[in-house]
Amino acid sequence: MSGKIVQTAGRDRLGEFAPEFAHFNDDVLFGENWNNPDLDLKTRCIITVVALVSSGITDSSLTYHLQNAKMHGVTKSEIAAILTHVAFYAGWPKAWAAFNQAKEVWKEEAPAEATEMEKYQKSLFFPIGEPNDAYARYFSGRSFLAPVSASQIGIYNVTFEPGCQNNWHIHHAKSGGGQILICVGGRGWYQEWGKEPVAMKPGDCVNIPVGVKHWHGAAEDSWFSHLAIEVPGEETSTEWLEASK
């Protein structure tokens, strides 16, 4: 279980559109309130789930907080008891909707998939992280994201399941900018437009200048993880293009 909550969803999804809201979400709600030591994280997770269900909120927000509750120690039997208790006070239909999501979060993983992912995680120094849902439409398979540093320089561990690649894309910036990739696990590929793919194995580093069209992803038969380091710059952005395969 993680000892500290780190949230980047506000900046990932609304950073350019609503930077002040993103700041309140990432730095105040999660950065300060969620990390207040007066309540342990498991208790905060339970309170948040109860508040959302009582308010009739059963969208992706509830899914996230159910996953967060599971990650911080809430068991399947505990969440069943929690939602049953809430049903008497908040309403039966709300509990039904919440149970449908909870069943998915606490369902048994397919043994083969779980075993392979667990084996790979044990080989990594960095965590695999959470499903990279915000950018899923730009990847050919499942990818995962684990923030390493969200201040000074953004550093994220990005993990690709076997065969998963991201779309062709270009990093833009008025000045500075670009990206650095350092492979930390598995085997993968990096390719620039008009050039042959370059194999990546742990320890390999790729420097990606601004304006270069490229993609990266896992080999067909291997998981792949790299640190993605955001080079500081002015007016930085990423232009996502066509699929790479």
PyMOL commands that set and color helices and strands:
alter all, ss='L'
color gray80, all
select helices_A, chain A and resi 9-14+19-33+41-54+60-71+76-90+92-105+111-123+133-138
alter helices_A, ss='H'
color red, helices_A
select strands_A, chain A and resi 130-131+143-149+155-160+169-172+175-176+179-186+188-192+198-200+205-208+214-218+224-230+233-234+237-240
alter strands_A, ss='S'
color yellow, strands_A
deselect
rebuild
show_as cartoon
